[in-house]
Structure formats: structure tokens, C-alpha cells
Amino acid sequence: MQPTQSTPAAPWWKFGHVWMVIAGPAVVVVASFITFYLAASGKDTLVDEDYYRKGIEINKTLADNPSSLAPATQARNHAATGVKATR
């Protein structure tokens, strides 16, 4: 009886599945560094410096003309009750 010769096992880096498993977390780490760079280098600015006063003015114009809110009110009531408003 002759002893069987076994082939030496290949190193782990030669298996494609290993790289597929490693690639997922590696891509996420790279993407997180890119996201951090974009967040840290960008300047957060307000859309308008006087946003509060303009918001109050918008609310006043909406309060002066309540019929402009009618579609929103009907949709809200329909969502709450499930019954469509009749005209």
C-alpha cells in the first residue's frame, strides 16, 4: 500500500469568496470616510438669514385666505376618517 499524496492547501488570499466577503465592509469603510470628508469640508448655510420673519409673513398670508388651505384640510380629514368629503 502506497501513502497518498495530498496537494498542499492554497493560501487564503487565492480564494475569490474571501475577497468577496472582505470587499463589502471595505467599500463601506471607504464610503464612510468620503461621507465624513464631505460633511466636514462643506459649510452649513441657512437658506435665508431672515427665515423666521419670512415664515411669519407666510403664515399671515395663509391665515388671511383660508380657502387656499381647503385641499390640504380635505386631505387631512380624509386621512383621519377614511371618508371622502362630498361637494
mmCIF file as gemmi writes it, N, C-alpha and C atoms, coordinates in Angstrom:
data_model
loop_
_atom_site.group_PDB
_atom_site.id
_atom_site.type_symbol
_atom_site.label_atom_id
_atom_site.label_alt_id
_atom_site.label_comp_id
_atom_site.label_asym_id
_atom_site.label_entity_id
_atom_site.label_seq_id
_atom_site.pdbx_PDB_ins_code
_atom_site.Cartn_x
_atom_site.Cartn_y
_atom_site.Cartn_z
_atom_site.occupancy
_atom_site.B_iso_or_equiv
_atom_site.pdbx_formal_charge
_atom_site.auth_seq_id
_atom_site.auth_asym_id
_atom_site.pdbx_PDB_model_num
ATOM 1 N N . MET Axp A 1 ? 0.822 -1.151 0 1 0 ? 1 A 1
ATOM 2 C CA . MET Axp A 1 ? 0 0 0 1 0 ? 1 A 1
ATOM 3 C C . MET Axp A 1 ? 0.88 1.234 0 1 0 ? 1 A 1
ATOM 4 N N . GLN Axp A 2 ? 0.523 2.175 -0.912 1 0 ? 2 A 1
ATOM 5 C CA . GLN Axp A 2 ? 1.33 3.381 -1.035 1 0 ? 2 A 1
ATOM 6 C C . GLN Axp A 2 ? 0.637 4.539 -0.305 1 0 ? 2 A 1
ATOM 7 N N . PRO Axp A 3 ? 1.414 5.355 0.335 1 0 ? 3 A 1
ATOM 8 C CA . PRO Axp A 3 ? 0.818 6.524 1.006 1 0 ? 3 A 1
ATOM 9 C C . PRO Axp A 3 ? 0.277 7.493 -0.062 1 0 ? 3 A 1
ATOM 10 N N . THR Axp A 4 ? -0.86 8.088 0.239 1 0 ? 4 A 1
ATOM 11 C CA . THR Axp A 4 ? -1.452 9.028 -0.722 1 0 ? 4 A 1
ATOM 12 C C . THR Axp A 4 ? -0.803 10.39 -0.557 1 0 ? 4 A 1
ATOM 13 N N . GLN Axp A 5 ? -0.616 11.001 -1.692 1 0 ? 5 A 1
ATOM 14 C CA . GLN Axp A 5 ? -0.034 12.335 -1.646 1 0 ? 5 A 1
ATOM 15 C C . GLN Axp A 5 ? -1.182 13.352 -1.704 1 0 ? 5 A 1
ATOM 16 N N . SER Axp A 6 ? -1.156 14.258 -0.798 1 0 ? 6 A 1
ATOM 17 C CA . SER Axp A 6 ? -2.184 15.304 -0.81 1 0 ? 6 A 1
ATOM 18 C C . SER Axp A 6 ? -1.553 16.59 -1.337 1 0 ? 6 A 1
ATOM 19 N N . THR Axp A 7 ? -2.35 17.311 -2.072 1 0 ? 7 A 1
ATOM 20 C CA . THR Axp A 7 ? -1.842 18.58 -2.584 1 0 ? 7 A 1
ATOM 21 C C . THR Axp A 7 ? -1.87 19.601 -1.46 1 0 ? 7 A 1
ATOM 22 N N . PRO Axp A 8 ? -0.881 20.452 -1.433 1 0 ? 8 A 1
ATOM 23 C CA . PRO Axp A 8 ? -0.87 21.459 -0.36 1 0 ? 8 A 1
ATOM 24 C C . PRO Axp A 8 ? -2.046 22.423 -0.531 1 0 ? 8 A 1
ATOM 25 N N . ALA Axp A 9 ? -2.585 22.84 0.561 1 0 ? 9 A 1
ATOM 26 C CA . ALA Axp A 9 ? -3.726 23.763 0.538 1 0 ? 9 A 1
ATOM 27 C C . ALA Axp A 9 ? -3.272 25.122 0.031 1 0 ? 9 A 1
ATOM 28 N N . ALA Axp A 10 ? -4.125 25.754 -0.749 1 0 ? 10 A 1
ATOM 29 C CA . ALA Axp A 10 ? -3.804 27.081 -1.284 1 0 ? 10 A 1
ATOM 30 C C . ALA Axp A 10 ? -3.941 28.111 -0.163 1 0 ? 10 A 1
ATOM 31 N N . PRO Axp A 11 ? -3.161 29.178 -0.243 1 0 ? 11 A 1
ATOM 32 C CA . PRO Axp A 11 ? -3.284 30.228 0.775 1 0 ? 11 A 1
ATOM 33 C C . PRO Axp A 11 ? -4.666 30.902 0.691 1 0 ? 11 A 1
ATOM 34 N N . TRP Axp A 12 ? -5.088 31.519 1.779 1 0 ? 12 A 1
ATOM 35 C CA . TRP Axp A 12 ? -6.436 32.065 1.864 1 0 ? 12 A 1
ATOM 36 C C . TRP Axp A 12 ? -6.694 33.164 0.838 1 0 ? 12 A 1
ATOM 37 N N . TRP Axp A 13 ? -5.693 33.915 0.472 1 0 ? 13 A 1
ATOM 38 C CA . TRP Axp A 13 ? -5.904 35.048 -0.445 1 0 ? 13 A 1
ATOM 39 C C . TRP Axp A 13 ? -6.128 34.615 -1.894 1 0 ? 13 A 1
ATOM 40 N N . LYS Axp A 14 ? -5.988 33.352 -2.17 1 0 ? 14 A 1
ATOM 41 C CA . LYS Axp A 14 ? -6.206 32.868 -3.523 1 0 ? 14 A 1
ATOM 42 C C . LYS Axp A 14 ? -7.65 32.418 -3.766 1 0 ? 14 A 1
ATOM 43 N N . PHE Axp A 15 ? -8.489 32.487 -2.754 1 0 ? 15 A 1
ATOM 44 C CA . PHE Axp A 15 ? -9.888 32.113 -2.895 1 0 ? 15 A 1
ATOM 45 C C . PHE Axp A 15 ? -10.717 33.379 -3.152 1 0 ? 15 A 1
ATOM 46 N N . GLY Axp A 16 ? -11.516 33.337 -4.212 1 0 ? 16 A 1
ATOM 47 C CA . GLY Axp A 16 ? -12.308 34.508 -4.581 1 0 ? 16 A 1
ATOM 48 C C . GLY Axp A 16 ? -13.388 34.864 -3.579 1 0 ? 16 A 1
ATOM 49 N N . HIS Axp A 17 ? -13.948 33.862 -2.91 1 0 ? 17 A 1
ATOM 50 C CA . HIS Axp A 17 ? -15.011 34.135 -1.945 1 0 ? 17 A 1
ATOM 51 C C . HIS Axp A 17 ? -14.495 34.943 -0.767 1 0 ? 17 A 1
ATOM 52 N N . VAL Axp A 18 ? -13.268 34.762 -0.405 1 0 ? 18 A 1
ATOM 53 C CA . VAL Axp A 18 ? -12.692 35.536 0.702 1 0 ? 18 A 1
ATOM 54 C C . VAL Axp A 18 ? -12.689 37.011 0.339 1 0 ? 18 A 1
ATOM 55 N N . TRP Axp A 19 ? -12.306 37.331 -0.871 1 0 ? 19 A 1
ATOM 56 C CA . TRP Axp A 19 ? -12.259 38.733 -1.3 1 0 ? 19 A 1
ATOM 57 C C . TRP Axp A 19 ? -13.651 39.319 -1.433 1 0 ? 19 A 1
ATOM 58 N N . MET Axp A 20 ? -14.62 38.492 -1.792 1 0 ? 20 A 1
ATOM 59 C CA . MET Axp A 20 ? -15.99 38.979 -1.863 1 0 ? 20 A 1
ATOM 60 C C . MET Axp A 20 ? -16.501 39.341 -0.466 1 0 ? 20 A 1
ATOM 61 N N . VAL Axp A 21 ? -16.147 38.55 0.526 1 0 ? 21 A 1
ATOM 62 C CA . VAL Axp A 21 ? -16.562 38.824 1.899 1 0 ? 21 A 1
ATOM 63 C C . VAL Axp A 21 ? -15.843 40.062 2.437 1 0 ? 21 A 1
ATOM 64 N N . ILE Axp A 22 ? -14.584 40.231 2.105 1 0 ? 22 A 1
ATOM 65 C CA . ILE Axp A 22 ? -13.806 41.375 2.583 1 0 ? 22 A 1
ATOM 66 C C . ILE Axp A 22 ? -14.222 42.662 1.866 1 0 ? 22 A 1
ATOM 67 N N . ALA Axp A 23 ? -14.635 42.561 0.6 1 0 ? 23 A 1
ATOM 68 C CA . ALA Axp A 23 ? -14.93 43.748 -0.203 1 0 ? 23 A 1
ATOM 69 C C . ALA Axp A 23 ? -16.115 44.539 0.347 1 0 ? 23 A 1
ATOM 70 N N . GLY Axp A 24 ? -17.135 43.885 0.85 1 0 ? 24 A 1
ATOM 71 C CA . GLY Axp A 24 ? -18.309 44.589 1.358 1 0 ? 24 A 1
ATOM 72 C C . GLY Axp A 24 ? -17.978 45.567 2.47 1 0 ? 24 A 1
ATOM 73 N N . PRO Axp A 25 ? -17.404 45.103 3.572 1 0 ? 25 A 1
ATOM 74 C CA . PRO Axp A 25 ? -17.042 46.04 4.64 1 0 ? 25 A 1
ATOM 75 C C . PRO Axp A 25 ? -15.984 47.067 4.206 1 0 ? 25 A 1
ATOM 76 N N . ALA Axp A 26 ? -15.096 46.679 3.313 1 0 ? 26 A 1
ATOM 77 C CA . ALA Axp A 26 ? -14.073 47.631 2.861 1 0 ? 26 A 1
ATOM 78 C C . ALA Axp A 26 ? -14.705 48.787 2.084 1 0 ? 26 A 1
ATOM 79 N N . VAL Axp A 27 ? -15.679 48.48 1.242 1 0 ? 27 A 1
ATOM 80 C CA . VAL Axp A 27 ? -16.367 49.54 0.494 1 0 ? 27 A 1
ATOM 81 C C . VAL Axp A 27 ? -17.118 50.454 1.451 1 0 ? 27 A 1
ATOM 82 N N . VAL Axp A 28 ? -17.733 49.903 2.473 1 0 ? 28 A 1
ATOM 83 C CA . VAL Axp A 28 ? -18.471 50.711 3.444 1 0 ? 28 A 1
ATOM 84 C C . VAL Axp A 28 ? -17.522 51.632 4.212 1 0 ? 28 A 1
ATOM 85 N N . VAL Axp A 29 ? -16.361 51.141 4.582 1 0 ? 29 A 1
ATOM 86 C CA . VAL Axp A 29 ? -15.389 51.979 5.296 1 0 ? 29 A 1
ATOM 87 C C . VAL Axp A 29 ? -14.918 53.122 4.409 1 0 ? 29 A 1
ATOM 88 N N . VAL Axp A 30 ? -14.614 52.85 3.157 1 0 ? 30 A 1
ATOM 89 C CA . VAL Axp A 30 ? -14.173 53.905 2.235 1 0 ? 30 A 1
ATOM 90 C C . VAL Axp A 30 ? -15.296 54.92 2.036 1 0 ? 30 A 1
ATOM 91 N N . ALA Axp A 31 ? -16.513 54.457 1.863 1 0 ? 31 A 1
ATOM 92 C CA . ALA Axp A 31 ? -17.644 55.366 1.676 1 0 ? 31 A 1
ATOM 93 C C . ALA Axp A 31 ? -17.876 56.23 2.914 1 0 ? 31 A 1
ATOM 94 N N . SER Axp A 32 ? -17.659 55.67 4.098 1 0 ? 32 A 1
ATOM 95 C CA . SER Axp A 32 ? -17.841 56.465 5.319 1 0 ? 32 A 1
ATOM 96 C C . SER Axp A 32 ? -16.785 57.559 5.431 1 0 ? 32 A 1
ATOM 97 N N . PHE Axp A 33 ? -15.559 57.29 5.008 1 0 ? 33 A 1
ATOM 98 C CA . PHE Axp A 33 ? -14.532 58.337 5.021 1 0 ? 33 A 1
ATOM 99 C C . PHE Axp A 33 ? -14.866 59.432 4.014 1 0 ? 33 A 1
ATOM 100 N N . ILE Axp A 34 ? -15.376 59.053 2.849 1 0 ? 34 A 1
ATOM 101 C CA . ILE Axp A 34 ? -15.77 60.056 1.849 1 0 ? 34 A 1
ATOM 102 C C . ILE Axp A 34 ? -16.927 60.896 2.384 1 0 ? 34 A 1
ATOM 103 N N . THR Axp A 35 ? -17.899 60.264 3.016 1 0 ? 35 A 1
ATOM 104 C CA . THR Axp A 35 ? -19.025 60.991 3.586 1 0 ? 35 A 1
ATOM 105 C C . THR Axp A 35 ? -18.57 61.938 4.691 1 0 ? 35 A 1
ATOM 106 N N . PHE Axp A 36 ? -17.664 61.478 5.533 1 0 ? 36 A 1
ATOM 107 C CA . PHE Axp A 36 ? -17.138 62.346 6.596 1 0 ? 36 A 1
ATOM 108 C C . PHE Axp A 36 ? -16.403 63.539 6.004 1 0 ? 36 A 1
ATOM 109 N N . TYR Axp A 37 ? -15.616 63.322 4.965 1 0 ? 37 A 1
ATOM 110 C CA . TYR Axp A 37 ? -14.901 64.429 4.328 1 0 ? 37 A 1
ATOM 111 C C . TYR Axp A 37 ? -15.875 65.452 3.759 1 0 ? 37 A 1
ATOM 112 N N . LEU Axp A 38 ? -16.901 64.975 3.074 1 0 ? 38 A 1
ATOM 113 C CA . LEU Axp A 38 ? -17.888 65.891 2.505 1 0 ? 38 A 1
ATOM 114 C C . LEU Axp A 38 ? -18.622 66.666 3.595 1 0 ? 38 A 1
ATOM 115 N N . ALA Axp A 39 ? -18.939 66.008 4.704 1 0 ? 39 A 1
ATOM 116 C CA . ALA Axp A 39 ? -19.644 66.674 5.797 1 0 ? 39 A 1
ATOM 117 C C . ALA Axp A 39 ? -18.751 67.676 6.513 1 0 ? 39 A 1
ATOM 118 N N . ALA Axp A 40 ? -17.49 67.351 6.677 1 0 ? 40 A 1
ATOM 119 C CA . ALA Axp A 40 ? -16.588 68.231 7.414 1 0 ? 40 A 1
ATOM 120 C C . ALA Axp A 40 ? -16.112 69.406 6.569 1 0 ? 40 A 1
ATOM 121 N N . SER Axp A 41 ? -15.997 69.237 5.272 1 0 ? 41 A 1
ATOM 122 C CA . SER Axp A 41 ? -15.456 70.32 4.443 1 0 ? 41 A 1
ATOM 123 C C . SER Axp A 41 ? -16.531 71.279 3.964 1 0 ? 41 A 1
ATOM 124 N N . GLY Axp A 42 ? -17.79 70.853 3.956 1 0 ? 42 A 1
ATOM 125 C CA . GLY Axp A 42 ? -18.866 71.717 3.482 1 0 ? 42 A 1
ATOM 126 C C . GLY Axp A 42 ? -19.299 72.696 4.549 1 0 ? 42 A 1
ATOM 127 N N . LYS Axp A 43 ? -19.754 73.876 4.12 1 0 ? 43 A 1
ATOM 128 C CA . LYS Axp A 43 ? -20.217 74.879 5.057 1 0 ? 43 A 1
ATOM 129 C C . LYS Axp A 43 ? -21.736 74.814 5.121 1 0 ? 43 A 1
ATOM 130 N N . ASP Axp A 44 ? -22.268 74.723 6.325 1 0 ? 44 A 1
ATOM 131 C CA . ASP Axp A 44 ? -23.71 74.718 6.504 1 0 ? 44 A 1
ATOM 132 C C . ASP Axp A 44 ? -24.194 76.161 6.523 1 0 ? 44 A 1
ATOM 133 N N . THR Axp A 45 ? -25.019 76.506 5.559 1 0 ? 45 A 1
ATOM 134 C CA . THR Axp A 45 ? -25.554 77.855 5.498 1 0 ? 45 A 1
ATOM 135 C C . THR Axp A 45 ? -27.065 77.801 5.564 1 0 ? 45 A 1
ATOM 136 N N . LEU Axp A 46 ? -27.647 78.872 6.05 1 0 ? 46 A 1
ATOM 137 C CA . LEU Axp A 46 ? -29.09 78.981 6.052 1 0 ? 46 A 1
ATOM 138 C C . LEU Axp A 46 ? -29.563 79.343 4.662 1 0 ? 46 A 1
ATOM 139 N N . VAL Axp A 47 ? -30.755 78.924 4.342 1 0 ? 47 A 1
ATOM 140 C CA . VAL Axp A 47 ? -31.31 79.276 3.049 1 0 ? 47 A 1
ATOM 141 C C . VAL Axp A 47 ? -31.482 80.783 2.984 1 0 ? 47 A 1
ATOM 142 N N . ASP Axp A 48 ? -31.969 81.36 4.069 1 0 ? 48 A 1
ATOM 143 C CA . ASP Axp A 48 ? -32.155 82.805 4.141 1 0 ? 48 A 1
ATOM 144 C C . ASP Axp A 48 ? -31.81 83.237 5.558 1 0 ? 48 A 1
ATOM 145 N N . GLU Axp A 49 ? -31.113 84.336 5.693 1 0 ? 49 A 1
ATOM 146 C CA . GLU Axp A 49 ? -30.707 84.799 7.014 1 0 ? 49 A 1
ATOM 147 C C . GLU Axp A 49 ? -31.916 85.226 7.841 1 0 ? 49 A 1
ATOM 148 N N . ASP Axp A 50 ? -32.963 85.704 7.195 1 0 ? 50 A 1
ATOM 149 C CA . ASP Axp A 50 ? -34.137 86.209 7.897 1 0 ? 50 A 1
ATOM 150 C C . ASP Axp A 50 ? -35.312 85.238 7.725 1 0 ? 50 A 1
ATOM 151 N N . TYR Axp A 51 ? -35.048 83.95 7.929 1 0 ? 51 A 1
ATOM 152 C CA . TYR Axp A 51 ? -36.049 82.921 7.666 1 0 ? 51 A 1
ATOM 153 C C . TYR Axp A 51 ? -37.231 83.015 8.613 1 0 ? 51 A 1
ATOM 154 N N . TYR Axp A 52 ? -37.015 83.431 9.84 1 0 ? 52 A 1
ATOM 155 C CA . TYR Axp A 52 ? -38.103 83.447 10.825 1 0 ? 52 A 1
ATOM 156 C C . TYR Axp A 52 ? -39.151 84.49 10.452 1 0 ? 52 A 1
ATOM 157 N N . ARG Axp A 53 ? -38.712 85.693 10.129 1 0 ? 53 A 1
ATOM 158 C CA . ARG Axp A 53 ? -39.645 86.762 9.756 1 0 ? 53 A 1
ATOM 159 C C . ARG Axp A 53 ? -40.419 86.383 8.499 1 0 ? 53 A 1
ATOM 160 N N . LYS Axp A 54 ? -39.741 85.811 7.525 1 0 ? 54 A 1
ATOM 161 C CA . LYS Axp A 54 ? -40.419 85.41 6.292 1 0 ? 54 A 1
ATOM 162 C C . LYS Axp A 54 ? -41.429 84.292 6.552 1 0 ? 54 A 1
ATOM 163 N N . GLY Axp A 55 ? -41.125 83.395 7.455 1 0 ? 55 A 1
ATOM 164 C CA . GLY Axp A 55 ? -42.067 82.338 7.819 1 0 ? 55 A 1
ATOM 165 C C . GLY Axp A 55 ? -43.317 82.898 8.467 1 0 ? 55 A 1
ATOM 166 N N . ILE Axp A 56 ? -43.156 83.898 9.334 1 0 ? 56 A 1
ATOM 167 C CA . ILE Axp A 56 ? -44.313 84.537 9.962 1 0 ? 56 A 1
ATOM 168 C C . ILE Axp A 56 ? -45.158 85.239 8.909 1 0 ? 56 A 1
ATOM 169 N N . GLU Axp A 57 ? -44.524 85.892 7.936 1 0 ? 57 A 1
ATOM 170 C CA . GLU Axp A 57 ? -45.267 86.55 6.862 1 0 ? 57 A 1
ATOM 171 C C . GLU Axp A 57 ? -46.055 85.538 6.028 1 0 ? 57 A 1
ATOM 172 N N . ILE Axp A 58 ? -45.468 84.386 5.757 1 0 ? 58 A 1
ATOM 173 C CA . ILE Axp A 58 ? -46.178 83.335 5.01 1 0 ? 58 A 1
ATOM 174 C C . ILE Axp A 58 ? -47.383 82.855 5.803 1 0 ? 58 A 1
ATOM 175 N N . ASN Axp A 59 ? -47.209 82.661 7.104 1 0 ? 59 A 1
ATOM 176 C CA . ASN Axp A 59 ? -48.332 82.224 7.938 1 0 ? 59 A 1
ATOM 177 C C . ASN Axp A 59 ? -49.45 83.26 7.956 1 0 ? 59 A 1
ATOM 178 N N . LYS Axp A 60 ? -49.102 84.538 7.969 1 0 ? 60 A 1
ATOM 179 C CA . LYS Axp A 60 ? -50.125 85.589 7.951 1 0 ? 60 A 1
ATOM 180 C C . LYS Axp A 60 ? -50.893 85.575 6.636 1 0 ? 60 A 1
ATOM 181 N N . THR Axp A 61 ? -50.201 85.377 5.519 1 0 ? 61 A 1
ATOM 182 C CA . THR Axp A 61 ? -50.907 85.354 4.231 1 0 ? 61 A 1
ATOM 183 C C . THR Axp A 61 ? -51.793 84.115 4.128 1 0 ? 61 A 1
ATOM 184 N N . LEU Axp A 62 ? -51.383 83.01 4.708 1 0 ? 62 A 1
ATOM 185 C CA . LEU Axp A 62 ? -52.227 81.818 4.696 1 0 ? 62 A 1
ATOM 186 C C . LEU Axp A 62 ? -53.444 81.997 5.59 1 0 ? 62 A 1
ATOM 187 N N . ALA Axp A 63 ? -53.282 82.695 6.719 1 0 ? 63 A 1
ATOM 188 C CA . ALA Axp A 63 ? -54.408 82.923 7.625 1 0 ? 63 A 1
ATOM 189 C C . ALA Axp A 63 ? -55.408 83.891 7.01 1 0 ? 63 A 1
ATOM 190 N N . ASP Axp A 64 ? -54.947 84.831 6.17 1 0 ? 64 A 1
ATOM 191 C CA . ASP Axp A 64 ? -55.845 85.791 5.533 1 0 ? 64 A 1
ATOM 192 C C . ASP Axp A 64 ? -56.727 85.133 4.485 1 0 ? 64 A 1
ATOM 193 N N . ASN Axp A 65 ? -56.284 84.054 3.877 1 0 ? 65 A 1
ATOM 194 C CA . ASN Axp A 65 ? -57.029 83.397 2.813 1 0 ? 65 A 1
ATOM 195 C C . ASN Axp A 65 ? -57.188 81.911 3.153 1 0 ? 65 A 1
ATOM 196 N N . PRO Axp A 66 ? -58.136 81.564 4.047 1 0 ? 66 A 1
ATOM 197 C CA . PRO Axp A 66 ? -58.256 80.152 4.465 1 0 ? 66 A 1
ATOM 198 C C . PRO Axp A 66 ? -58.736 79.224 3.356 1 0 ? 66 A 1
ATOM 199 N N . SER Axp A 67 ? -59.344 79.781 2.295 1 0 ? 67 A 1
ATOM 200 C CA . SER Axp A 67 ? -59.79 78.903 1.219 1 0 ? 67 A 1
ATOM 201 C C . SER Axp A 67 ? -58.612 78.279 0.474 1 0 ? 67 A 1
ATOM 202 N N . SER Axp A 68 ? -57.434 78.891 0.575 1 0 ? 68 A 1
ATOM 203 C CA . SER Axp A 68 ? -56.269 78.308 -0.081 1 0 ? 68 A 1
ATOM 204 C C . SER Axp A 68 ? -55.812 77.029 0.607 1 0 ? 68 A 1
ATOM 205 N N . LEU Axp A 69 ? -56.258 76.84 1.846 1 0 ? 69 A 1
ATOM 206 C CA . LEU Axp A 69 ? -55.896 75.627 2.588 1 0 ? 69 A 1
ATOM 207 C C . LEU Axp A 69 ? -56.925 74.517 2.43 1 0 ? 69 A 1
ATOM 208 N N . ALA Axp A 70 ? -57.99 74.762 1.686 1 0 ? 70 A 1
ATOM 209 C CA . ALA Axp A 70 ? -59.075 73.788 1.583 1 0 ? 70 A 1
ATOM 210 C C . ALA Axp A 70 ? -58.612 72.416 1.093 1 0 ? 70 A 1
ATOM 211 N N . PRO Axp A 71 ? -57.813 72.295 0.035 1 0 ? 71 A 1
ATOM 212 C CA . PRO Axp A 71 ? -57.394 70.943 -0.383 1 0 ? 71 A 1
ATOM 213 C C . PRO Axp A 71 ? -56.59 70.217 0.688 1 0 ? 71 A 1
ATOM 214 N N . ALA Axp A 72 ? -55.749 70.943 1.409 1 0 ? 72 A 1
ATOM 215 C CA . ALA Axp A 72 ? -54.954 70.305 2.461 1 0 ? 72 A 1
ATOM 216 C C . ALA Axp A 72 ? -55.848 69.861 3.607 1 0 ? 72 A 1
ATOM 217 N N . THR Axp A 73 ? -56.839 70.678 3.949 1 0 ? 73 A 1
ATOM 218 C CA . THR Axp A 73 ? -57.753 70.319 5.029 1 0 ? 73 A 1
ATOM 219 C C . THR Axp A 73 ? -58.585 69.102 4.646 1 0 ? 73 A 1
ATOM 220 N N . GLN Axp A 74 ? -59.062 69.061 3.408 1 0 ? 74 A 1
ATOM 221 C CA . GLN Axp A 74 ? -59.842 67.909 2.964 1 0 ? 74 A 1
ATOM 222 C C . GLN Axp A 74 ? -58.995 66.641 2.98 1 0 ? 74 A 1
ATOM 223 N N . ALA Axp A 75 ? -57.778 66.736 2.545 1 0 ? 75 A 1
ATOM 224 C CA . ALA Axp A 75 ? -56.903 65.562 2.531 1 0 ? 75 A 1
ATOM 225 C C . ALA Axp A 75 ? -56.609 65.094 3.945 1 0 ? 75 A 1
ATOM 226 N N . ARG Axp A 76 ? -56.414 66.044 4.852 1 0 ? 76 A 1
ATOM 227 C CA . ARG Axp A 76 ? -56.138 65.669 6.235 1 0 ? 76 A 1
ATOM 228 C C . ARG Axp A 76 ? -57.348 64.974 6.836 1 0 ? 76 A 1
ATOM 229 N N . ASN Axp A 77 ? -58.547 65.514 6.597 1 0 ? 77 A 1
ATOM 230 C CA . ASN Axp A 77 ? -59.745 64.901 7.144 1 0 ? 77 A 1
ATOM 231 C C . ASN Axp A 77 ? -59.993 63.523 6.535 1 0 ? 77 A 1
ATOM 232 N N . HIS Axp A 78 ? -59.716 63.377 5.252 1 0 ? 78 A 1
ATOM 233 C CA . HIS Axp A 78 ? -59.88 62.08 4.606 1 0 ? 78 A 1
ATOM 234 C C . HIS Axp A 78 ? -58.906 61.06 5.189 1 0 ? 78 A 1
ATOM 235 N N . ALA Axp A 79 ? -57.691 61.495 5.454 1 0 ? 79 A 1
ATOM 236 C CA . ALA Axp A 79 ? -56.695 60.567 6.01 1 0 ? 79 A 1
ATOM 237 C C . ALA Axp A 79 ? -57.086 60.141 7.418 1 0 ? 79 A 1
ATOM 238 N N . ALA Axp A 80 ? -57.722 61.046 8.176 1 0 ? 80 A 1
ATOM 239 C CA . ALA Axp A 80 ? -58.068 60.725 9.556 1 0 ? 80 A 1
ATOM 240 C C . ALA Axp A 80 ? -59.322 59.854 9.633 1 0 ? 80 A 1
ATOM 241 N N . THR Axp A 81 ? -60.3 60.091 8.754 1 0 ? 81 A 1
ATOM 242 C CA . THR Axp A 81 ? -61.561 59.365 8.879 1 0 ? 81 A 1
ATOM 243 C C . THR Axp A 81 ? -61.727 58.263 7.851 1 0 ? 81 A 1
ATOM 244 N N . GLY Axp A 82 ? -61.086 58.407 6.688 1 0 ? 82 A 1
ATOM 245 C CA . GLY Axp A 82 ? -61.243 57.425 5.637 1 0 ? 82 A 1
ATOM 246 C C . GLY Axp A 82 ? -62.465 57.666 4.782 1 0 ? 82 A 1
ATOM 247 N N . VAL Axp A 83 ? -63.18 58.749 5.048 1 0 ? 83 A 1
ATOM 248 C CA . VAL Axp A 83 ? -64.381 59.085 4.291 1 0 ? 83 A 1
ATOM 249 C C . VAL Axp A 83 ? -64.075 60.277 3.417 1 0 ? 83 A 1
ATOM 250 N N . LYS Axp A 84 ? -64.387 60.163 2.133 1 0 ? 84 A 1
ATOM 251 C CA . LYS Axp A 84 ? -64.156 61.286 1.225 1 0 ? 84 A 1
ATOM 252 C C . LYS Axp A 84 ? -65.205 62.367 1.445 1 0 ? 84 A 1
ATOM 253 N N . ALA Axp A 85 ? -64.738 63.604 1.359 1 0 ? 85 A 1
ATOM 254 C CA . ALA Axp A 85 ? -65.665 64.725 1.52 1 0 ? 85 A 1
ATOM 255 C C . ALA Axp A 85 ? -66.525 64.857 0.272 1 0 ? 85 A 1
ATOM 256 N N . THR Axp A 86 ? -67.819 65.13 0.475 1 0 ? 86 A 1
ATOM 257 C CA . THR Axp A 86 ? -68.72 65.349 -0.658 1 0 ? 86 A 1
ATOM 258 C C . THR Axp A 86 ? -68.829 66.834 -0.92 1 0 ? 86 A 1
ATOM 259 N N . ARG Axp A 87 ? -68.97 67.175 -2.176 1 0 ? 87 A 1
ATOM 260 C CA . ARG Axp A 87 ? -69.032 68.604 -2.509 1 0 ? 87 A 1
ATOM 261 C C . ARG Axp A 87 ? -70.418 69.048 -2.76 1 0 ? 87 A 1
